[in-house]
Amino acid sequence: MKKMQELREEMVRICRRMNASGINQGTAGNVSVRTPTGFLITPSSMPYDDMTAEDIVEMDFDGTYAGRRPSSEWRFHRDILKARQDVNSVLHCHSVYATTLACHHKTIPSFHYMTGIAGGTTVRCARYATFGTQSLSDAALEALTGRMACLLGQHGQISLGKDMASALWMAIEIETLSRMYVQALTLGEPPILSDEEMERVIAQMTRMSYGMGPEEEGENDIPRQRTEV
Ligand code: 13P
């Protein structure tokens, strides 16, 4: 387990990468990561360029905190980390294409195999609820059932990860997928891959830890790294 100070510094780097990647701007967006006793979360309304490791807020699962005022979305960060032991980091942003779909309450279907990256045949869109409310947290948790990402109606997206880097990776993938879907929709509603094909895709992604790291060794249909002789 990384030390608290390392996690704080990593959070600053991830937030800056989030802005540099183009999926976030201004003071929108927020990030959290699990700690041994609770979680760290970005402060509310603070530009990431000005944010330092000391500005990151330490919170407990009972909603008490130390330091600056936590993100207004601390409830869904807390509730997701509490409910999902498979997740250690939550990232929220208003990336433009994901939010475009969310403004129309559109679920992303399996129009492209990469929809499977979030763990199912769709990326759901949560019903609209006011930002910062328990109602939004409840809606998000429901839309994230069995998934590593969801859209938030008329708001943005949430992406999850085993760490902050994988949550950021997922958020960028969701934005790219959303952009492709918006683009595909300009030619009409695209055809959808079958549930059977998506089952194969998701099994393959799971087996290869797709996008998450090196493949398992010893499989005969995936490449293996050469060993020096
Ligand atoms: P915070 O600055 O409070 O994290 O709010 C930003 C946001 O995106 C609200 O949904």
Boltz pocket constraint, residues with backbone or C-beta under 6 A from the ligand:
constraints:
  - pocket:
      binder: B
      contacts: [[A, 27], [A, 28], [A, 29], [A, 30], [A, 42], [A, 43], [A, 44], [A, 45], [A, 46], [A, 70], [A, 71], [A, 72], [A, 73], [A, 92], [A, 93], [A, 131], [A, 132]]
      max_distance: 6.0
